Amino acid sequence: MMASGSAGGPSMTMKDSIRAELSRLGTEAALPPGTVLWKEGDPGDSVAYLVEGTMEVVNKAAEEQEVVLRTMEAGTIVGELASDGSRRSASVRARTPCRIVKVPAAAFRDLLRRRPDILEDLYRVQVERVRDLTREVTRTHRRAITDPLTRLYNVGFFRERLDIELERARETGDQLSVVMFDIDHFKHFNDTNGHEEGNVVLSSLAGIMKRVGRRGDILARYGGEEFVALLYGAGREEAVRFAESVRQAIEGHAFRGGEKQPGGRVTVSAGVAAFPENADADQALIEAADRNLYRAKEAGRNRVVSAPP
């Protein structure tokens, strides 16, 4: 967007126009690196225009560690969200040598009334900041609930969802099943083939669970070589079919180093428990599935066990 200059002379960009307006209303100041312009909680009595340098917006985390929320380059208006006199939501400091124009908040508000184009520009900036923040929150949330190796959910998220889905099943009368998987002789595989090949097996099991499972199933790495599946709406028989499909797919997969395993291949054992047949509480359901997994191991491994109630 351009603002026209005098006839025959150079044109003035929007950034130049804003800087000229703010320079007329405010005072210039130089800030050495590390200088704090505002602290979190300070009154919003002024706005700054960053002429040169880089500034950063910082906040305190729960552990009192600083978190850099974002950085700002030359041409940025700083502190406009608190220009209505509210308290600063974060601190702002110079990251490099900076030159700013500091404008009283009242004068800035008057400028916005006279120059709605500046307000439109600020709106676009805020929209982009919200988009960036939303993307970062999504990435952070995904990291918080996901096992980094297998990309399945982690045990914390699984337990939260199990509690929620059990409550829903109690209210609706729906069925629900839990399946526990454990890779047979996994320590032997790691000791023989190395942890990198072991990670391949873990990731492959996760991929097979995703492929066999239904959309909406909660599939998680329970810890080490143990995996768990929460199958909402599935009774014991359907859960057994799911577990058997996973078991067969693993048994039929030619893993490198699998020939060194007892039995000559990589296998898994599984235990199934259903609500309300085997248990009606979250921990009890997990323990019931784990007992059946233990029975599968005791019976010779590479099998699915689902003892009736």
N, C-alpha and C positions, 0 to 999 in steps of 0.2 A: 504494500500500500504506500503510495507516494503523496506528498503534499507539494503542490507546485511552487516553484521559486519565482523570482522576478524574471521578466521577459529577457531571454538571451542569457540568463545566468544559470548557475548550477541548481539542480533540484534539491530539495531537502527531504530526507527520508523521515518516516514516522519516528524512528529512534532519535534522530537529530532534533526533530520538533519537540519530542517529549523532554529531551535533555535541556533544550533551550528554555522551555517553560519552567521546569523544575529548578534550573540554575537561577532563574530570575526570582523564584520564590524562596530559595533556600541558601545555605552557606556550604562552601566546599570544605572538606577535611581530609587529611591523609591518615591512614591507619596502618601501622606496622603489623607484620604477621603476628597472629596470636591475640591481637586486640579484640576485646569483646565489645561489640556495638550495643547489643541489648542482652539482658539476662531473662531467662524464663520467669514470668511473673511481673516483669516491669510494666508500667503503664504504657499504652500505645499512644504516646503523645507526638510521635513524629514518624516520617517515612523517609527512606533513603533511596537514592538512585546510584547504582554502582557504575562509576565512570571507567575505572580501571581495576584490574586484579580479579581475584577469586575469593568468595566468601562461602562459609558453610553454616548450615542450620544444624544445631546439635541439641540433643535432649538427654536426660538421665534415664537409664534403664532401672529396672527394679533393684538391681544389685549396685546401684549408684555408679555404674560404668557409663561413659559417654557413648552415645550412638549418633553418628552423622546421618541425618535424615536426607539431606541433599546438598549439592553444591550449586553456587550461582556465579555466573560469568558476567563480564561487563555488559551493560545494557539492560540489566535486570532492576526492576523496582522491588525494594525489600521492605517488608513490614506493613504492606498495605492491608492485610487482613485485620490488623489491630488498630487501623486508623480511625475507628469509631470510638476509641478511648478504652477498649477492653484490654485485659492483661495479655502480655506476650505468651504464646503457647510454647515457645522454644527460644533458645539462645541463638544469637548470630555473632560470628566472629570472623576476623580476617584470616584467610588461609595463606595468602600471599600479600605483599605490599598492595594496599588498595587506596583508591581515591574515590570519595563519595560526595554526593550533594545531599545534605540533610534538610528536610522540609517539614515545617510544623504540620501536624495532622489536620488542623482546621483549614489551612491553606490548600492542602492536598484534596480535601473533600470538596472545596470550592472549585478547584481545577477540574475535578471529575464532572461537576455539574455543567461546567462550560465546555468541556471536551469529552463528550460521550464516546468518541472513538478510542480514547485511552481506556475507558471502562470496558469496551468491547475487547481490546487487546488483553487486558488483565483477566477477563473472563475466559478467553481462550487458553491463557497460561494455566489458570486454575483447573480447567477441564483436563488438560494434559497431565497436570500433577496428580489429579484424582485417578486418572487412568494408570499412571505409573505406579501409584500406591496400591491400586487394586491388583495389578499384576504381581507386585511384590508380596502382598498379603497372600495371594493365591499360591505363589511359589513357596512361601514360608509355611503355610498350612499344609501343603502337600509334603514338604520335607518332614514336618512334625508328626505326620501320621503314617509315613511310608518307610518300609525297610529299604535302605539304599541299595543293597545288592540285588534283591529279587524284584523290587518295585511292587511287591504286595503290601498290604496294610501291615502295620506293626501290632504287637500284642496289646498295647495300650488302647489303640483305636478299636481293635476287635472286642475287647472287654466292654468298652463303652457301648458299642453297637449291640452286643449280645444282651446287655441289660435293657436297652431300649426296645429291641425286637421281642424279647420275652414279655415285656409289659404289653406290647401290642398284641402278641399272640394270646395272652390271657384275656384281653378285652374282646377279641374277635373270635376266639375259639380256633384260630388257625394252628396248623402244625409247624414245627420247627425242628431242625436237626443240626447236630454238630459232628463233624468228622475230624479226627486227629490222625495225622500222617507222621511217620518216622522212617527215615532212610535206613535200611538194614546195614549193619556193619559199616557205618559211615566213618568211624574213627580208623578202621582198617583201610578203607579207601583213601583217606587223607594221608595216612602214614605211608602207604604204598605209592601213591601217585602224586602227592603234593596238594597243597591247599588251593592252588589255581584250578586244578582239575576238579577239586571238590566244589569250588564255587560254580563251575560249569554245571555240575549235577544239581546244585541248589537252584540255580537260575532255570534249568530245564524243567525241574519239577514245578516251579512256579508257573512257567509258561504252559505246561500241560494242564495244570489246575485251571488256568484262565480259559484255555481252549475247551475243556470239558464242561466247565461250570456255566451256569446260566447268567444272563445279565442281571445284575443286582445282588448276586451272591457275594458275601464278605469273605474274601480269601486273605489269609494272613500268615506271616512267618511267626511261629510261636516262640522260637528260640533255637539256636543251633541248627540241627537237622530236623527239627519238628515244625510241622505246618498244621494249620487248622482252617476249616471251612465252616461258615455259618450259612445254612441253607433255609431261608425263610419259606414257609409254605410247603416244605418237603417232609414227608413222613419217613419212617425208618427204611422202608423198602426203596424209596427213591434215593435216599442218601447212600444206601448200600450200592445201588447201581452207579452213582457218581464215583464213589470210592473205588469200586471195581474197575471202572473205566480208566481212572488215573493209574491204578496199580498195573493194569495190563499195558498201558502206554509206556510206563517206566520200564517194565520188564522187557518190552519189545524194542527199546531204544538201545542202539549200539554205542554206549559210552566208551570213550577211550580209557583204557585201564580197567574196564568192567570185567574183563576175562580173569583178572586177578582176584576178584571177589569170591567168597564162598558161594558155590553154585554157579560161578562163571559169568555172572552178570549183576548189574545194579538193580536192586529191588526195594520196594517199600512195603511197610505194614500199615494197616489202618484200623482205627476203632471208631464205631458209630454209636451215638446216643441221640434219642429223640425226646422232644417235649410233646405231650406230658407223660409219655410212656415210662421213660427211664428216670426223669428228674423234672422238678418244676422251678428250680432256681438256677441262676447262672453258674455259680461255682460247682454246684452239684452236677449240672449237665456236663461241664468240662471234665469233672472227675469221673463221671460214668463213661465218657468217651475214652478217657485215658486208661481206665481199667480194661476196656475192651481192646485197646491198642496193646496193652501188656499181655492180654490173653493171646492176641495174634502173634506176638513175639514168642511166647511160651509154646505155642502150637507149631512153631517151625519157621515163622516169618513169611514174608511175601504172600500175605493173605489179608482179607478183611473180616473182622469179627464184629457182629452186632448181636449181642446176647439179648434175648427178649426180657421184658421186665420181670 
